[in-house]
Amino acid sequence: MSSELSAEDRKLVTLARATRARTRAAEGAAVRDADGRTYAAATVDLPTLQVSALGVCVAMAVASGATGLEAAVVLTEADALRDADLAALHDLAGAGVVVHRGDPRGTIEASVTT
């Protein structure tokens, strides 16, 4: 885990990592909303429903009444975040949300701001 992350963002890494490991999913993600609540999720890959881990987190935040997001973490083996995931994040939170992408072990490899 990167020492450059805030304590709050390190918590998101821990939540995403634990969720991914518990479910053995392709990705784990966690977000923090504008009120400080956190949501963690794993990839959903069913025959009739496929949702990325970040997509599930955004949906959970919306369903809980969140009006914005402060930060997100996605742990994945992919080299980049999906445009659709970033668009969904932007739909809820607008510009200025930091998204950290890391490997499945929780090592942050890149950070972008929406």
C-alpha positions as a Markdown table, in Angstrom:
| # | Residue | x | y | z |
|---|---|---|---|---|
| 1 | Met | 0.0 | 0.0 | 0.0 |
| 2 | Ser | 1.3 | 3.4 | -0.8 |
| 3 | Ser | 2.4 | 5.6 | 2.1 |
| 4 | Glu | 1.4 | 8.7 | 0.1 |
| 5 | Leu | -2.3 | 7.9 | 0.6 |
| 6 | Ser | -4.3 | 9.5 | 3.4 |
| 7 | Ala | -5.5 | 7.3 | 6.3 |
| 8 | Glu | -9.0 | 7.5 | 4.9 |
| 9 | Asp | -7.8 | 6.4 | 1.4 |
| 10 | Arg | -5.8 | 3.5 | 3.0 |
| 11 | Lys | -9.0 | 2.4 | 4.6 |
| 12 | Leu | -10.6 | 2.3 | 1.2 |
| 13 | Val | -7.7 | 0.1 | 0.0 |
| 14 | Thr | -8.2 | -2.3 | 2.9 |
| 15 | Leu | -12.0 | -2.5 | 2.2 |
| 16 | Ala | -11.5 | -3.1 | -1.5 |
| 17 | Arg | -8.8 | -5.7 | -0.9 |
| 18 | Ala | -10.8 | -7.6 | 1.7 |
| 19 | Thr | -14.0 | -7.6 | -0.4 |
| 20 | Arg | -12.1 | -8.9 | -3.5 |
| 21 | Ala | -10.4 | -11.6 | -1.5 |
| 22 | Arg | -13.5 | -12.7 | 0.2 |
| 23 | Thr | -15.5 | -13.1 | -3.0 |
| 24 | Arg | -12.6 | -14.1 | -5.2 |
| 25 | Ala | -13.8 | -11.6 | -7.8 |
| 26 | Ala | -11.9 | -10.0 | -10.6 |
| 27 | Glu | -11.9 | -6.6 | -8.9 |
| 28 | Gly | -12.6 | -5.0 | -5.6 |
| 29 | Ala | -13.5 | -1.4 | -5.1 |
| 30 | Ala | -14.4 | 1.0 | -2.4 |
| 31 | Val | -15.7 | 4.6 | -2.3 |
| 32 | Arg | -16.2 | 7.3 | 0.3 |
| 33 | Asp | -19.2 | 9.6 | 0.0 |
| 34 | Ala | -19.4 | 13.3 | 0.9 |
| 35 | Asp | -20.7 | 12.4 | 4.4 |
| 36 | Gly | -17.7 | 10.0 | 5.1 |
| 37 | Arg | -19.7 | 6.8 | 4.6 |
| 38 | Thr | -17.8 | 4.0 | 2.8 |
| 39 | Tyr | -19.1 | 1.4 | 0.3 |
| 40 | Ala | -17.1 | -1.6 | -0.8 |
| 41 | Ala | -18.0 | -4.1 | -3.5 |
| 42 | Ala | -16.7 | -6.8 | -5.9 |
| 43 | Thr | -17.2 | -7.4 | -9.5 |
| 44 | Val | -20.6 | -9.0 | -10.3 |
| 45 | Asp | -20.3 | -11.6 | -13.1 |
| 46 | Leu | -23.5 | -13.6 | -13.5 |
| 47 | Pro | -24.8 | -15.0 | -16.7 |
| 48 | Thr | -27.4 | -12.2 | -16.9 |
| 49 | Leu | -25.7 | -9.4 | -15.0 |
| 50 | Gln | -22.2 | -8.0 | -15.2 |
| 51 | Val | -21.2 | -4.9 | -13.2 |
| 52 | Ser | -17.8 | -3.8 | -12.3 |
| 53 | Ala | -16.8 | -3.4 | -8.7 |
| 54 | Leu | -16.7 | 0.4 | -9.0 |
| 55 | Gly | -20.1 | 0.4 | -10.7 |
| 56 | Val | -21.5 | -1.6 | -7.8 |
| 57 | Cys | -20.0 | 1.0 | -5.3 |
| 58 | Val | -21.5 | 3.9 | -7.2 |
| 59 | Ala | -24.9 | 2.1 | -7.3 |
| 60 | Met | -24.7 | 1.4 | -3.6 |
| 61 | Ala | -23.9 | 5.1 | -2.8 |
| 62 | Val | -26.8 | 6.3 | -5.0 |
| 63 | Ala | -29.2 | 3.8 | -3.4 |
| 64 | Ser | -28.1 | 5.1 | 0.0 |
| 65 | Gly | -28.8 | 8.7 | -0.9 |
| 66 | Ala | -25.3 | 9.9 | -1.3 |
| 67 | Thr | -25.1 | 13.2 | -3.1 |
| 68 | Gly | -21.3 | 13.1 | -3.9 |
| 69 | Leu | -18.1 | 11.1 | -3.5 |
| 70 | Glu | -14.7 | 12.1 | -2.2 |
| 71 | Ala | -12.5 | 9.3 | -3.3 |
| 72 | Ala | -12.4 | 5.8 | -4.8 |
| 73 | Val | -10.1 | 2.8 | -5.0 |
| 74 | Val | -10.2 | 0.1 | -7.6 |
| 75 | Leu | -8.0 | -3.0 | -7.2 |
| 76 | Thr | -7.7 | -4.9 | -10.5 |
| 77 | Glu | -5.3 | -6.6 | -12.7 |
| 78 | Ala | -6.3 | -4.3 | -15.6 |
| 79 | Asp | -3.8 | -1.6 | -16.7 |
| 80 | Ala | -6.5 | 1.1 | -16.8 |
| 81 | Leu | -9.8 | 2.1 | -15.4 |
| 82 | Arg | -12.9 | 1.7 | -17.6 |
| 83 | Asp | -14.2 | 4.8 | -19.2 |
| 84 | Ala | -17.8 | 3.7 | -18.3 |
| 85 | Asp | -16.8 | 3.4 | -14.6 |
| 86 | Leu | -15.2 | 6.9 | -14.6 |
| 87 | Ala | -18.3 | 8.3 | -16.3 |
| 88 | Ala | -20.6 | 6.7 | -13.7 |
| 89 | Leu | -18.4 | 8.2 | -10.9 |
| 90 | His | -18.5 | 11.6 | -12.6 |
| 91 | Asp | -22.3 | 11.4 | -12.9 |
| 92 | Leu | -22.7 | 11.1 | -9.2 |
| 93 | Ala | -19.8 | 13.1 | -7.9 |
| 94 | Gly | -18.8 | 15.6 | -10.6 |
| 95 | Ala | -15.3 | 16.6 | -11.2 |
| 96 | Gly | -12.4 | 16.5 | -8.7 |
| 97 | Val | -12.8 | 12.9 | -7.3 |
| 98 | Val | -9.5 | 11.1 | -6.8 |
| 99 | Val | -9.5 | 7.5 | -8.1 |
| 100 | His | -6.6 | 5.2 | -7.0 |
| 101 | Arg | -6.0 | 2.1 | -9.2 |
| 102 | Gly | -4.0 | -0.7 | -7.6 |
| 103 | Asp | -3.1 | -4.3 | -8.1 |
| 104 | Pro | -5.1 | -7.0 | -6.3 |
| 105 | Arg | -2.6 | -7.0 | -3.3 |
| 106 | Gly | -3.4 | -3.3 | -2.7 |
| 107 | Thr | -0.3 | -1.6 | -4.1 |
| 108 | Ile | -1.5 | 1.6 | -5.7 |
| 109 | Glu | -0.1 | 2.0 | -9.2 |
| 110 | Ala | -1.8 | 5.1 | -10.5 |
| 111 | Ser | -4.2 | 7.9 | -9.3 |
| 112 | Val | -6.4 | 10.1 | -11.5 |
| 113 | Thr | -8.7 | 12.9 | -10.7 |
| 114 | Thr | -12.1 | 13.0 | -12.5 |
